Amino acid sequence: MEKFNAIVIKEQEEELEYGVEQIDDSELSGGEVFINVAYSSLNYKDMLAVQKNGGVIRKYPMIPGIDLSGTVVESADPRFQEGQEVVVTGFEMGMSHTGGFAEFARVPADWVVPLPEKLSLRDAMVFGTAGFTAALSVMALEKNGMKPENDPEILVTGSTGGVGSVALQILSKNGYQKITALVRKDHQVEVAKSLGATNVIFPDNLGDVKKPLNREKYDFALDTVGGDVASAIIRQLSYGGSMSTCGMAGGIQLTATVLPFILRGINLLGIDSVNVPIEKRPEIWKNIANDWNISATALVNEISLDDVPAVIDAIKNGKHLGRTIVKCRIGP
Ligand SMILES: NC(=O)c1ccc[n+]([C@@H]2O[C@H](COP(=O)([O-])OP(=O)(O)OC[C@H]3O[C@@H](n4cnc5c(N)ncnc54)[C@H](OP(=O)(O)O)[C@@H]3O)[C@@H](O)[C@H]2O)c1
């Protein structure tokens, strides 16, 4: 097989170095399914992956990219056939197993989900890991009582980021009408409204973390930020309310007392997208492809492998909006 393009991260003494290189398939990690990658996507974790001590990559050199959609070229597992369209997110991809920022990838069959009907390879990565996580968060909140007919007050944080922007759109598409978006910058107000927010607030409006309880304001919260933001929300959840927590863009520390839990019966719902069991994934992707499919109106930017470093810098500098997908396959 001829050489092909991939982004490769290499470890130098002081820092990591990365860029597009020509590699051959012997440089890919092992697995039963060999895939021609159509699209990958950029996620917050990819930004961490290119930082020295970012805590994502476990060995070098490494091809980053924690998700992909593509077409099976060859499979040693009878569940997958040549020509089949598939999607892969999470597990060890882009961490200890070569990932999606390449024209080809090889992965274990146990990580692979058949692309659901009604979802194109491109749309699958408009969702990607961030959108899959947004879907998991909404599912967790709905399992804990959130329903459109109750007209709940919902708060979404990091609302113009990858997870938050998809979450806003899913909530709005599903008939929720009181969706507050937390943003940090003036220009994000209109963006959040265009994605379905009915109200927009800034961190200053969130209230402080001095008292263990503040006035009950939100029935449900979908948090991607963590830190002080999540700590403030815990104090404002209504009786019986729930907050899903998937991220740490604003810090890993939570400041809380048990009071909101034991006096208001609130729930904190942890969300992990990386190790969701493979048998549960087709159902989640089916939701995404059908009732929750917001790919036609998503805030999305398409780039090539060469453009990845610039967008990673934008994520690092808080200048990134919505989703960025990476077209890896050369040609249609
Ligand atoms: N648990 C999982 O499986 C899973 C899966 C996917 C993502 N995540 C995590 O979820 C988080 C969000 O991911 P993403 O892809 O949506 O990232 P993203 O696209 O970079 O968006 C991050 C968002 O958080 C906001 N933000 C950052 N720091 C903040 C702060 N101190 N206060 C308020 N808002 C702040 C940003 O606002 P600005 O635009 O103003 O900077 C942006 O809207 C990350 O921590 C990521 O690691 C977890």
Ligand as a Chemical Component Dictionary entry (heavy atoms), coordinates in Angstrom:
data_LIG
# 
_chem_comp.id                   LIG 
_chem_comp.type                 NON-POLYMER 
_chem_comp.pdbx_formal_charge   0 
_chem_comp.three_letter_code    LIG 
# 
loop_
_chem_comp_atom.comp_id 
_chem_comp_atom.atom_id 
_chem_comp_atom.alt_atom_id 
_chem_comp_atom.type_symbol 
_chem_comp_atom.charge 
_chem_comp_atom.model_Cartn_x 
_chem_comp_atom.model_Cartn_y 
_chem_comp_atom.model_Cartn_z 
_chem_comp_atom.pdbx_ordinal 
LIG N1  N1  N 0  -16.674 13.149 29.711 1  
LIG C1  C1  C 0  -16.477 12.952 28.435 2  
LIG O1  O1  O 0  -16.533 11.842 27.923 3  
LIG C2  C2  C 0  -16.213 14.152 27.564 4  
LIG C3  C3  C 0  -16.439 14.105 26.192 5  
LIG C4  C4  C 0  -16.274 15.284 25.438 6  
LIG C5  C5  C 0  -15.830 16.446 26.066 7  
LIG N2  N2  N 1  -15.577 16.412 27.391 8  
LIG C6  C6  C 0  -15.121 17.613 28.089 9  
LIG O2  O2  O 0  -16.122 18.598 28.007 10 
LIG C7  C7  C 0  -15.508 19.874 28.041 11 
LIG C8  C8  C 0  -16.026 20.704 26.878 12 
LIG O3  O3  O 0  -15.610 20.094 25.663 13 
LIG P1  P1  P 0  -15.881 20.858 24.284 14 
LIG O4  O4  O 0  -15.458 19.941 23.206 15 
LIG O5  O5  O -1 -17.243 21.401 24.285 16 
LIG O6  O6  O 0  -14.805 22.055 24.422 17 
LIG P2  P2  P 0  -14.780 23.452 23.673 18 
LIG O7  O7  O 0  -15.398 23.320 22.316 19 
LIG O8  O8  O 0  -13.399 23.963 23.769 20 
LIG O9  O9  O 0  -15.756 24.366 24.558 21 
LIG C9  C9  C 0  -15.427 24.710 25.869 22 
LIG C10 C10 C 0  -16.476 25.688 26.337 23 
LIG O10 O10 O 0  -16.272 25.941 27.729 24 
LIG C11 C11 C 0  -16.227 27.342 27.943 25 
LIG N3  N3  N 0  -15.358 27.650 29.078 26 
LIG C12 C12 C 0  -14.065 27.322 29.237 27 
LIG N4  N4  N 0  -13.605 27.737 30.430 28 
LIG C13 C13 C 0  -14.645 28.361 31.040 29 
LIG C14 C14 C 0  -14.811 29.005 32.283 30 
LIG N5  N5  N 0  -13.795 29.111 33.147 31 
LIG N6  N6  N 0  -16.009 29.539 32.587 32 
LIG C15 C15 C 0  -17.049 29.437 31.717 33 
LIG N7  N7  N 0  -16.959 28.822 30.512 34 
LIG C16 C16 C 0  -15.765 28.293 30.169 35 
LIG C17 C17 C 0  -15.676 27.912 26.649 36 
LIG O11 O11 O 0  -16.004 29.262 26.556 37 
LIG P3  P3  P 0  -15.104 30.258 25.644 38 
LIG O12 O12 O 0  -15.536 30.014 24.237 39 
LIG O13 O13 O 0  -15.481 31.583 26.143 40 
LIG O14 O14 O 0  -13.683 29.900 25.869 41 
LIG C18 C18 C 0  -16.404 27.016 25.627 42 
LIG O15 O15 O 0  -17.716 27.477 25.414 43 
LIG C19 C19 C 0  -14.006 19.654 28.037 44 
LIG O16 O16 O 0  -13.512 19.719 29.356 45 
LIG C20 C20 C 0  -13.881 18.231 27.502 46 
LIG O17 O17 O 0  -12.702 17.597 27.954 47 
LIG C21 C21 C 0  -15.751 15.298 28.142 48 
# 
loop_
_chem_comp_bond.comp_id 
_chem_comp_bond.atom_id_1 
_chem_comp_bond.atom_id_2 
_chem_comp_bond.value_order 
_chem_comp_bond.pdbx_ordinal 
LIG N1  C1  SING 1  
LIG C1  O1  DOUB 2  
LIG C1  C2  SING 3  
LIG C2  C3  SING 4  
LIG C2  C21 DOUB 5  
LIG C3  C4  DOUB 6  
LIG C4  C5  SING 7  
LIG C5  N2  DOUB 8  
LIG N2  C6  SING 9  
LIG N2  C21 SING 10 
LIG C6  O2  SING 11 
LIG C6  C20 SING 12 
LIG O2  C7  SING 13 
LIG C7  C8  SING 14 
LIG C7  C19 SING 15 
LIG C8  O3  SING 16 
LIG O3  P1  SING 17 
LIG P1  O4  DOUB 18 
LIG P1  O5  SING 19 
LIG P1  O6  SING 20 
LIG O6  P2  SING 21 
LIG P2  O7  DOUB 22 
LIG P2  O8  SING 23 
LIG P2  O9  SING 24 
LIG O9  C9  SING 25 
LIG C9  C10 SING 26 
LIG C10 O10 SING 27 
LIG C10 C18 SING 28 
LIG O10 C11 SING 29 
LIG C11 N3  SING 30 
LIG C11 C17 SING 31 
LIG N3  C12 SING 32 
LIG N3  C16 SING 33 
LIG C12 N4  DOUB 34 
LIG N4  C13 SING 35 
LIG C13 C14 SING 36 
LIG C13 C16 DOUB 37 
LIG C14 N5  SING 38 
LIG C14 N6  DOUB 39 
LIG N6  C15 SING 40 
LIG C15 N7  DOUB 41 
LIG N7  C16 SING 42 
LIG C17 O11 SING 43 
LIG C17 C18 SING 44 
LIG O11 P3  SING 45 
LIG P3  O12 DOUB 46 
LIG P3  O13 SING 47 
LIG P3  O14 SING 48 
LIG C18 O15 SING 49 
LIG C19 O16 SING 50 
LIG C19 C20 SING 51 
LIG C20 O17 SING 52 
# 
